[in-house]
């Protein structure tokens, strides 16, 4: 028996009282049986969309051609979809024909994996015609029915198969894996944004390293519609993965995990940017990852063999150049590298890591009176007023120098002191 919130029970009962079948389906059932919290509740019903809309005061026709209506009730929303079958899939992704049916099992039979092909009624009783509960208990990803047919209907299911196996730490059933290998060339028909969405969910899951191993061992990445010029696309076996990738799970956010993967491949910032763009990441996400990679490269180049005082300056200059957020994220990467060095035997992590120790970096970052130009007690307009000069490159140089002096503790962050410093710099240019 699975608990269900009262609002969802009301929607189910409202449909049932009017002569229709209605069940919660898909991810909510799966995740509740796994003991995992989940928010989205999808409902399948024998009612046609117009019949559903007639029963509820507030509805949104989100996908009538596929039988889907959004029901709004009690401050919550529920996707209610008519039982259906699908056929004549276009480009191995979208069904050209959807047929509404009156049978729950027919509806569940069109779904991808057995663990996603379960339903429950308003009392919390589970309907499981394809053995999804047993597969959950055995830690198994298995297609509903013929795996070859399921993958040819929607080739993206092959990447979803890997994602579920990685995130749940499940095995992939042998005939499902064999069909995945046999049909992986169909992945060339799938839009890159769909690939990115699945890969990104894998990178934020519980075991991204296992996800990478499965992607590499399956060869799925060889058949992408567009292929970034990255080594991971060409790798064919787990043994080819750099040893430091085994530390991927130590990082707690997808952005850091992507940065770690890109770093392990020793990519330039430009090659990393081009690949992320090809995978349709947002500009904001790309900029964050690239800034982290560039900061890492800057620290490696500048901290080859300095003394402690020079190292502190290198670090603080990098913080001012790339920002406090990037610095904090870089420190998380440095922690992962340190964990690799402490292993027995220690991992050889390349490219050579910066000599900035994470603990010292955190202390230096915390000590910094300013980490950005806006925190300075003077502005560019103050300097223009002071000098009566026209703006130009000199203004940026002076502001950067003032910011570094304050960051290094050589000048107090007071307007009068900074203006005096600025006068001195300009007089001695």
C-alpha positions, 0 to 999 in steps of 0.5 A: 500500500502506497500513501497518496495525498488527499488532493490526488485521491480526490481527483481519482475518486471524482473520475471513478464516481463518474464511471471511469477508471483512474490510476496513478502511474509511472514515476510516483509509483516507482519512487514510492516503492523505492522509498524515495520522495517524489512530487509529480503525480501522473494519472491515467484514466479511461476518460477522454480528455473532454470528459475529464475537463467536464468533471473539474472546475480548473483544467488546462488542455496541455496535450489534447492530441495525446489525451493529456489534460492538466487538472488543477485542484487544491493548489496542486496540478496533476497530468491526467492522460487517457489510456492509449496505445502508440504506433508508427513512430517517427524518427525513432522518437515520436508516435505518429498515431495515438489510439485511446483505449479503455484498458489499463494494461494496454496503456502500461504495455507501451511504457519503457521499463517494467519499473515504470509500468506500474500503477496504483489506485486511490487506496494505494493498491499496486497494479503490476502486470509486467513484474516491475515490483520484482525487478525493483526488488532485484535491482534490475532494469528490464524493458516491457515486452520486446526490448528491441521494439521498445528501443526502435519506438524511441531510441532515447530509451537507450540513454534512459536505460543507462541513466536509471541503471546508474542512478539506482545502481541497478543491473541491466537485464541481459536481453535489454542490454543486448538490444541496446547494443544492437540498436545504438546506431538509432541514437543518431536520430535523437536531438542533442537537447534530449541527450543532454537532458538525460546525461545531465540527470545522470551527472546529478544522480547517485553514481555518475561514474557508473553512468560514464562507465555504462555509456562508454561500455555500451558505445552509445556516445559513438552514435550521437547526432553531433559528436563533441571532439572529446576523448570520452566520445571515443573511449570504448572500455572502462579501462580507458577512463582516467583513474581520477574519474573514479572520484567523480561521485565525491563531488556533490553538484553536476556543475562540478562533476562536468568540470571534473570530467572535462578536466580529466580529458585535459581539454582546452577551455575552447574545446570544452566550450564547443562540446558543451554548446554542441550538447545544448547546455545553456550559456549560463551553465557553459560560462560557469563551467568554463570559468572554473576550467580557466581558473584551474588553468590559470592557477596551474600556470601561475603556481608552479613553484612559488613561495607561500607569500607569492602563492597567496597572491596568485590565489587572491589574484585568481579570486579577483579575476574569476570570482568568489563563486568560482573559487569556492567551486575550485576548492571543492575540486581540490578536495576531490584531488586531495582524496585521490592523493590519499588513496592507497595507492594514490591516484595520479591526477593529471594535468598537474594540480595547482600547488594551492592547498585547499585549506589555505585557499579557504582561509585566504578566501575568507580573509579577503576584504574584497572579492569583486570590484563592487565591494571597493569603497571607491568607484570609477566615477570617483577616480574620474572626478579626482583626476578630471581625466577622460575614461580609458584603459587606465581606469580599469588598470587603476581599479584592478590594482586598488582591488588587489592592494585591498585584497592582499591587506596592503591598503584599507578599504576606505575611500580616502586611502584608496584615492591617495593610492590612486593619486600615487599610481597615476603620478608614477605611471 
